[in-house]
């Protein structure tokens, strides 16, 4: 059995959280979801802490895949 290094595990977790967020956004009617509800669902599904999920959400947000509005508790699709 090959042991994964920490960077590979982190990359996979970021990709998993990103896929979950994109799937939720695509399923929503108005192109936005509640941040707190998404984080709770991700915590349940992955077993990660809230802080770690928020950290992992910062990467795709910085890449422009979606916008996080912390004040209004929303994740929104990026408008081009």
C-alpha positions in Angstrom: 0.0 0.0 0.0 1.3 3.4 -1.0 1.2 6.1 1.6 0.0 9.5 0.3 1.8 12.7 1.3 0.0 15.5 3.1 -0.1 17.7 0.0 -1.8 15.1 -2.1 -4.4 14.5 0.6 -5.0 18.2 0.9 -5.4 18.5 -2.9 -7.9 15.7 -2.9 -10.0 17.2 -0.1 -10.0 20.6 -1.8 -11.2 19.0 -5.0 -13.9 17.0 -3.1 -15.2 20.1 -1.3 -15.2 22.1 -4.6 -17.2 19.3 -6.4 -19.7 19.3 -3.6 -20.1 23.1 -3.7 -20.4 23.1 -7.5 -23.0 20.3 -7.4 -25.1 22.2 -4.8 -24.9 25.4 -6.8 -25.9 23.7 -10.0 -28.9 22.1 -8.3 -30.1 25.4 -6.8 -32.7 27.3 -8.7 -31.3 30.8 -8.1 -27.5 30.0 -8.3 -26.8 30.4 -4.6 -26.8 28.3 -1.4 -26.6 28.9 2.3 -23.0 28.8 3.4 -23.8 27.5 6.9 -26.0 24.7 5.5 -23.3 23.7 3.0 -20.6 23.6 5.7 -22.9 21.5 7.9 -23.5 19.0 5.1 -19.8 18.9 4.2 -18.9 18.3 7.8 -21.3 15.4 7.9 -20.2 13.9 4.7 -16.4 14.3 5.0 -15.8 14.4 8.8 -13.8 17.6 8.5 -14.1 20.5 10.9 -15.8 23.8 10.0 -12.5 25.6 10.0 -10.9 23.1 7.6 -13.9 23.3 5.2 -13.8 27.1 5.2 -10.1 26.9 4.5 -10.7 24.5 1.6 -13.4 26.7 0.2 -11.0 29.7 -0.1 -9.1 28.0 -2.9 -11.9 27.7 -5.5 -13.2 31.1 -4.4 -9.8 32.6 -5.2 -9.8 30.8 -8.6 -13.2 32.5 -9.4 -15.3 29.3 -9.4 -17.8 30.9 -7.0 -18.2 33.8 -4.5 -18.5 33.5 -0.8 -20.6 36.2 1.0 -19.9 35.6 4.7 -22.0 38.5 5.8 -25.2 37.2 4.2 -24.3 33.5 4.7 -24.3 32.6 0.9 -22.2 30.9 -1.7 -23.0 32.3 -5.2 -22.2 31.2 -8.7 -19.7 33.5 -10.3 -21.3 35.7 -13.0 -19.3 36.3 -16.1 
